[in-house]
Amino acid sequence: MTDFSDILQLSVGVTILVVWLVRSHVRTSFRVGDAATLREEVSEVGLPDWFYDVIKIIKPFFAFFLLIGLVYRPLTLPCMGFTTIFMIGAIWMHVKAKDNFYKMIPAFTLFVFCIIVLVTNVFGFLT
């Protein structure tokens, strides 16, 4: 890890893995609407149950490969691209549930980190 972008990439990957693999059933004040779990967040905004089942596999998968991307660079851009889309989806869920900005802070922060890593990898800034 030699630059700021790598630190952000590491932060995004680890955070998503912890949230989805360790804390998915833990109540937090950042959950969408009145949801107590990640599964309930999906229901809270009217998405079908199968959507959660798909995302619970895909999102940690890309987060894991973001970490691998720290040593094998070709993985970084595609994995960060998909992760950015997922973070846009997370923000959309908060907006749809009419959550206040406080509840959106983690999703918004990870989204900003994703954008910085994407820009860095595409244009070579912050290296």
C-alpha positions as CSV (number, residue, x, y, z in Angstrom):
1,M,0.0,0.0,0.0
2,T,1.8,3.0,-1.2
3,D,-0.7,5.8,-1.7
4,F,-3.9,7.4,-0.6
5,S,-6.0,5.6,-3.2
6,D,-4.8,2.2,-1.9
7,I,-5.9,3.2,1.6
8,L,-9.3,4.2,0.3
9,Q,-9.6,0.9,-1.7
10,L,-8.7,-1.1,1.4
11,S,-11.2,0.9,3.5
12,V,-14.0,0.2,1.0
13,G,-13.2,-3.5,0.7
14,V,-12.9,-4.2,4.4
15,T,-15.9,-2.1,5.3
16,I,-18.2,-3.9,2.9
17,L,-16.9,-7.3,4.0
18,V,-17.5,-6.5,7.7
19,V,-20.9,-5.1,7.1
20,W,-22.1,-7.9,4.9
21,L,-20.4,-10.9,6.5
22,V,-20.2,-9.9,10.2
23,R,-22.8,-7.2,10.9
24,S,-25.6,-8.0,8.5
25,H,-27.9,-8.9,11.4
26,V,-26.8,-6.2,13.8
27,R,-29.1,-3.3,14.3
28,T,-27.4,0.1,13.7
29,S,-28.7,3.7,13.4
30,F,-27.6,3.7,9.7
31,R,-30.1,1.1,8.4
32,V,-32.5,2.1,5.7
33,G,-35.9,3.2,7.1
34,D,-36.9,1.2,10.2
35,A,-35.0,-1.9,9.1
36,A,-33.0,-3.9,11.7
37,T,-31.1,-6.1,9.2
38,L,-29.7,-5.8,5.7
39,R,-32.5,-8.2,4.5
40,E,-35.1,-5.9,6.0
41,E,-33.5,-2.9,4.3
42,V,-34.3,-4.4,0.9
43,S,-37.9,-5.1,1.9
44,E,-38.2,-1.6,3.3
45,V,-37.8,0.0,-0.1
46,G,-40.0,-2.6,-1.9
47,L,-37.4,-4.7,-3.6
48,P,-38.1,-8.5,-3.9
49,D,-36.5,-10.9,-1.5
50,W,-34.4,-12.6,-4.2
51,F,-32.6,-9.2,-4.7
52,Y,-31.1,-9.5,-1.2
53,D,-30.1,-13.1,-1.9
54,V,-28.2,-12.0,-5.0
55,I,-26.6,-8.9,-3.5
56,K,-25.4,-10.7,-0.4
57,I,-23.2,-12.8,-2.6
58,I,-22.2,-10.3,-5.3
59,K,-21.3,-7.3,-3.0
60,P,-18.9,-9.2,-0.7
61,F,-17.4,-10.9,-3.8
62,F,-16.5,-7.6,-5.4
63,A,-15.2,-6.3,-2.0
64,F,-12.9,-9.3,-1.6
65,F,-11.5,-8.8,-5.1
66,L,-11.0,-5.1,-4.3
67,L,-8.6,-6.3,-1.7
68,I,-6.9,-8.7,-4.1
69,G,-6.7,-5.7,-6.5
70,L,-4.3,-4.1,-4.2
71,V,-1.7,-6.6,-5.3
72,Y,-3.1,-7.5,-8.7
73,R,-4.1,-4.1,-10.3
74,P,-6.2,-5.3,-13.2
75,L,-9.0,-6.3,-10.8
76,T,-9.3,-2.8,-9.2
77,L,-11.1,-0.9,-11.9
78,P,-13.9,-3.4,-12.8
79,C,-14.5,-4.3,-9.1
80,M,-14.5,-0.6,-8.0
81,G,-16.9,0.2,-10.9
82,F,-19.4,-2.4,-9.7
83,T,-18.9,-1.3,-6.1
84,T,-19.6,2.3,-7.0
85,I,-22.9,1.2,-8.7
86,F,-23.8,-0.7,-5.5
87,M,-23.1,2.4,-3.4
88,I,-25.3,4.5,-5.7
89,G,-28.0,1.8,-5.0
90,A,-27.4,2.1,-1.3
91,I,-27.9,5.9,-1.4
92,W,-31.0,5.5,-3.6
93,M,-32.5,3.1,-1.0
94,H,-32.0,5.8,1.7
95,V,-33.5,8.4,-0.5
96,K,-36.5,6.2,-1.4
97,A,-37.1,5.5,2.3
98,K,-36.9,9.3,3.0
99,D,-34.0,8.8,5.5
100,N,-32.2,11.9,6.8
101,F,-28.7,12.6,5.7
102,Y,-27.2,11.2,9.0
103,K,-28.4,7.7,8.0
104,M,-26.8,8.1,4.6
105,I,-23.3,9.0,5.9
106,P,-21.7,5.6,5.6
107,A,-23.1,4.9,2.1
108,F,-22.2,8.4,0.9
109,T,-18.7,8.2,2.4
110,L,-18.0,4.8,0.7
111,F,-19.4,6.2,-2.6
112,V,-17.0,9.2,-2.4
113,F,-14.1,6.8,-1.6
114,C,-15.1,4.7,-4.7
115,I,-15.2,7.8,-7.0
116,I,-11.7,8.9,-5.7
117,V,-10.3,5.4,-6.4
118,L,-11.9,5.2,-9.8
119,V,-10.6,8.7,-10.8
120,T,-7.2,7.8,-9.5
121,N,-7.0,4.6,-11.5
122,V,-8.4,6.0,-14.7
123,F,-6.4,9.3,-14.7
124,G,-3.5,8.5,-12.4
125,F,-4.1,11.1,-9.8
126,L,-3.0,10.7,-6.1
127,T,-0.2,8.2,-6.9
